[in-house]
């Protein structure tokens, strides 16, 4: 079924290659590839360079497929929000049908090729990741529950697990904790954004937590999830993935994250409106640095073992 908006949106100009590339959500794709690489290199096995590169490419294509399917289905609500109105489908640069075809085609290609290079388990896990993001999250949860980003966050948390499975064929505590870090990071990250973008979500009729439960409840939930995030990230210290770089980084970044989560929790709407949601925007920015730093530290601790062989 095609959303009404996508079915009636006029196609206004010849699409460029950059328009098709934008369908794949390249910024999200880069994060997916990076976290998958970390999961791969933290695994206690020697990674075959050819299989490793091919697996990362397949994971990247799978992430792009998810992005295209998401933009196909969400074109109607994307058009109503300033943050997303210039995406290729709502902006009329790519047709909804093209977005759907690209998403489906890349989904099949990425899963099939990962199965060839890394085995059935890895292929099935990638297929589940794409399906979970495109169907339960995009088509159902996003428009039906304020817990959309909590449950849907699992889709973005799978890449390090897929990376690990691609080179080991098995699951272990390390990639599960990496999954937990991204899963628990997602709600405070997006809710910080939603606090100052809540009017746009309300107009688009997306039941984000600040719209449905109010900002006070959202601020409290941000702090609760920040505590759980700290615990899961510190848990990696007690596994083979956590080394000295990670120890220092995890402590520093969690203190920084918790500080701003606390500040956001203690604020009310009057103060936030007065300073244009400065603390909420700060927490959103800190959250971006947090995830990059956490996985970079894991990578730095893994590199000696990778280089030594």
Order of alpha helices (4+ residues) and beta strands (2+ residues): alpha-alpha-alpha-alpha-alpha-alpha-alpha-alpha-alpha-alpha-alpha-alpha-alpha-alpha-alpha
